[in-house]
Amino acid sequence: MNDKSELLDEIDVLIVSKQKLGLNYFLYIVFTLSFIAMFAFPKIYITEQIYFKSRNIAKLKVEYDTLKEEHKLISASVESIKFKNQILDTLF
C-alpha cells in the first residue's frame, strides 16, 4: 500500500505542476503577441496605403491619357481651322 501511495503522490506532483501555467507564462504569451502585433499592424497599414495610392494613381493616369487624346484632337482641329483661315485670307 505504501508503494502505491508514493507512486500516486509522485504522479500528482507531475500532473499538478503541468497544469499550472503561472503568471510568467501568461506574461510571456502577452509580450510575444504584442511583439508580433507591433510588426504586423504597421505592415498591414502601409500595404493598405500603398494599395489605395496606386488605385488613385491608376485613375489619374487614365484621366491623363484621356486628356492627352483630347488635346491631340483639339490641336488637329485648331490646325485645320488655322489652315482654312490662312487660305481664306489669301483669297480675299
C-alpha angles and dihedrals in degrees: 000000000000093000092050094052092047090051091048091048091052091048090049091052091052095045095045093048091052093049095055110083097177136199095285092058091048092050091047091054093046093050092046093051092046090049091052091046091049090062099033101052098052090049091051091048094049092046090051092049091049090051094052093045091050090051090053091046091051091050092049091047091055090050090047092051090048092050091048090055091047089050090053091050093047092046090052090049091049091049090050092050091047091050092050091048092050092050093046091047092054092048095055 
